[in-house]
Amino acid sequence: MTEWPEIQICCVLPSGVATLPFEGGTITCRVTLGHINAPDTGLLKELKTKAEAVPWRNARIRDEAISTIEVRGDIDEETRANLLAHIRQTAWYQ
């Protein structure tokens, strides 16, 4: 009998959050910055509602998000400072 390859599909929400396979189970994490104003799991909603922060997939993705937020022109300075502090305090997976 021929073995078929295993295929895994990952759906990423507009906010950059996904559930990924990990050590026989899954983890929910932010895999990209995504739309910061996404209604359910966007960073602005997470910040404003003081919801538990979704961990980043890794430090590199988190640092890329920080760099992007630092230069975005569509965010006022107070929101930018709050977002940057929030992102820097959020955990990430190794």
C-alpha positions as CSV (number, residue, x, y, z in Angstrom):
1,M,0.0,0.0,0.0
2,T,1.3,3.4,-0.9
3,E,1.6,5.9,1.9
4,W,0.1,9.3,1.1
5,P,1.9,12.5,2.3
6,E,0.4,14.3,5.2
7,I,-0.9,17.8,4.4
8,Q,-1.5,20.4,7.1
9,I,-3.6,23.5,6.3
10,C,-3.2,26.6,8.5
11,C,-5.8,29.4,8.3
12,V,-4.6,32.8,9.5
13,L,-7.2,35.3,10.8
14,P,-7.1,38.8,9.4
15,S,-5.5,39.8,12.8
16,G,-2.5,37.5,12.1
17,V,-3.6,34.8,14.6
18,A,-3.5,31.1,13.7
19,T,-3.7,27.8,15.4
20,L,-0.6,25.7,14.5
21,P,0.3,22.1,15.1
22,F,2.8,21.7,18.0
23,E,4.2,18.6,19.7
24,G,1.2,16.4,19.0
25,G,-1.3,19.2,19.8
26,T,-1.8,22.8,18.7
27,I,-0.9,26.3,19.8
28,T,-2.8,29.6,19.1
29,C,-0.4,32.3,18.3
30,R,0.1,35.5,16.3
31,V,2.1,34.6,13.2
32,T,2.1,38.1,11.6
33,L,1.1,41.6,12.5
34,G,-2.1,41.4,10.4
35,H,-4.8,44.1,10.6
36,I,-4.3,45.7,14.0
37,N,-8.0,46.8,14.0
38,A,-9.5,43.4,13.2
39,P,-12.7,43.2,15.2
40,D,-12.1,40.0,17.2
41,T,-8.4,39.4,17.7
42,G,-6.7,42.5,16.5
43,L,-4.0,44.1,18.6
44,L,-6.1,47.3,19.2
45,K,-9.0,45.3,20.5
46,E,-6.6,43.2,22.6
47,L,-5.1,46.4,24.0
48,K,-8.4,48.3,24.6
49,T,-10.2,45.4,26.3
50,K,-7.2,44.3,28.3
51,A,-7.7,40.8,26.9
52,E,-5.1,38.1,27.5
53,A,-2.4,38.8,24.9
54,V,-2.1,36.2,22.1
55,P,1.6,35.0,22.2
56,W,3.7,35.6,19.1
57,R,5.0,32.6,17.1
58,N,8.6,33.7,17.7
59,A,10.7,36.7,18.6
60,R,11.5,37.5,15.0
61,I,7.9,38.0,14.0
62,R,7.3,40.0,17.2
63,D,10.3,42.3,16.4
64,E,9.1,42.7,12.8
65,A,5.7,43.9,14.1
66,I,7.4,46.3,16.5
67,S,9.4,47.8,13.5
68,T,6.3,48.1,11.4
69,I,4.3,49.9,14.2
70,E,7.2,52.3,14.8
71,V,7.0,53.7,11.2
72,R,3.2,53.4,10.5
73,G,1.8,56.8,9.6
74,D,-1.9,56.0,10.4
75,I,-1.5,55.7,14.2
76,D,-1.4,58.6,16.6
77,E,1.5,58.8,19.0
78,E,-0.3,57.8,22.1
79,T,-1.8,54.7,20.4
80,R,1.6,53.8,18.9
81,A,3.3,54.0,22.4
82,N,0.6,51.9,24.0
83,L,0.8,49.3,21.2
84,L,4.6,49.1,21.3
85,A,4.5,48.6,25.1
86,H,1.8,45.9,24.7
87,I,3.7,44.1,22.0
88,R,7.0,44.2,23.9
89,Q,5.3,42.7,27.0
90,T,3.7,39.9,25.0
91,A,5.2,36.4,25.2
92,W,6.4,34.4,22.2
93,Y,7.2,30.8,21.5
94,Q,10.8,29.7,20.9
